Amino acid sequence: MSNPFAESRIFHRIGHLTNTQVWKIAPAPVGLALLTTKGRKTGRRRERAIRAVRVGTDVFAVALLGAKCDWLANVRANPEVQLKLGGTTYEAVGRALSSSQEVAQALEAYTPAAGWYDYVDYANLVWSFPTRDRLVRAHIEWFRTGTPVVFELQAR
């Protein structure tokens, strides 16, 4: 059974309050990043824990709520962001994927389990016991129905 609240912005805001605060202090685990954007309306820093998979200098993520996703709207308004991966913070430029080649590369990177946190996310969003097969199917579905994004890490 899917979590009936999973498509709710309120559900995602509660997740933000419970998850993001931890990763401000502790290193983000593999499969997660702490994204810092500039608010499109206020101009203030906005931080959000997101599922993120790094491949070289690209970090792939999916805005699960698509156009309703606040962090995606902030990235579209101001693509210069910061990403905390592990204990290191990087400057990056974010954008929605445009070419079919990029989308295929992102799907390949995003689909497998990236770390322990994926299993927690699955149980939280789907309300079912997470297995590797279920997790992969969920990631494909979330990728297909969300908005895939790439963050290109900038040279220091």
Order of alpha helices (4+ residues) and beta strands (2+ residues): alpha-beta-beta-beta-alpha-beta-beta-alpha-alpha-alpha-beta
